[in-house]
Amino acid sequence: MDGERVLRKWIRLEIGKMNDGVVNARVPIMDLISMERPVAITRGGKEHRFDREVIKRISSTLSPELSRTLKLPIVFYYSMDVSDICMLSDPHAFSALQEMGEFSRERNMEGGSICVGRAIVFGLVRTYPTAIQIMMR
């Protein structure tokens, strides 16, 4: 029993270290576009620099309403308990991904979130570097 408790504590500490690179307060995409150097602060206190071209590419596909409401980065949540999916709980991000053609318009969020295959999320991270992050739970 003690060994399991110690292992869980160690895992929580390691997950915390991995999440240090996740942005602490997401930034509206329109604010990022207007910044000379689009950055946000991570949970670990460092700068997360956004790729300006990626931000512009995303913004160019969004409706005016989503351009006002979408905050970046889009954050997917990953749990080791369910290793083949990630969760998205931001309805604006979900709508943006639909408008960007990444998710079908037939998909719906249920209960305030949607499950997305891990491979799909990794593909999104590669397609939109700096604009999408994965946070461990």
Buried (B, 14 or more C-beta within 10 A) or exposed (E): EEEEEEEEEEEEEEBEEEBEBBBEEBBBBBEBBEEEEBBBEBBEEEEBEBEBEBBEBBBEBBEEEBBEBBBBBBBBBBEEEEEEBBBBBBEBBBBBBBBBEBBEEEEEBEEEBBEBEBEBBBEBBEEBEBBBBBBBE
